[in-house]
């Protein structure tokens, strides 16, 4: 169990700044995910923690001790890679035991640790097989067992599920989370998959262009975004241009009372598709009423997605368990309601202005 502090970490490749002074504090035993698009710096940050490359400035501190001046093999870190990175000429058991041999563990203790690790990843009885005889999902389990076997201070995982099919990804991500909780190893996980991040993380760090956009629990990241980028990157988010004018919110030609909006300025309102109500009826909450036209309906069984055109722009609505009346709506006008408590307001710089719930 170990906490990790990163202070002012910066990294450049020639004249390209990849990390812009990162500050993080990851609690002992936490499952912490770095989430962001390709090129945002998340893998560079992970590899710098691992010691595979060195930062230009900043510190990496584990359990109160700086480790950034140590070589990679002395940082007591387990690593699971995207491309498995297991040895094809070694058996499953020999792959798992590789790190244990470097630690000069007695053979009896080593064999016991290999058995325990393979059992954790549900590969009991596969000791004598070679990687070429295993599926992709099984090969990644070998890599996970090898990283776990040494009981590292930190476990780093660089998009470990990206080479697997959808069903295997879900299955293995649940296994990874269960094992991590059982062992209590502080884990830093890199992914660009938003659903994956929401499913496994204690906290998520959303990154963009070498900067931290937001850190929070999965609930906070999804429901309470504080930056426009985080709001748009995680899940589907609707954005419509609006104006704040003397305590009112202007959306298209519609004007709504909105306490707290005193300064006159251009803003954007943001809201999730599942919060759009395709109806114009009295509700038990304050709402914005807008008129729209249904441009497209996509029926997905348990839900339907609607592409809607409003005078302020296009939005997406999502209806769970839709009735047949909701399917045949293409080209038809519809009234929609947006609960004020569910909308978020951003300024032109992408910073949070306020939420409807905080009026």
Helices and strands as residue ranges (DSSP letters): E 4-13, E 16-26, E 31-35, H 42-50, E 57-62, E 65-66, G 72-74, E 77-80, H 92-102, H 107-120, G 131-133, H 136-149, E 154-158, H 166-183, E 186-191, H 194-200, E 203-208, E 211-216, H 218-223, H 228-233, E 237-245, E 248-251, E 254-257, E 265-272, G 273-275, E 276-277, E 287-299, E 303-310, E 313-320, G 324-326, E 333-339, G 340-342, E 344-346, E 352-355, G 356-358
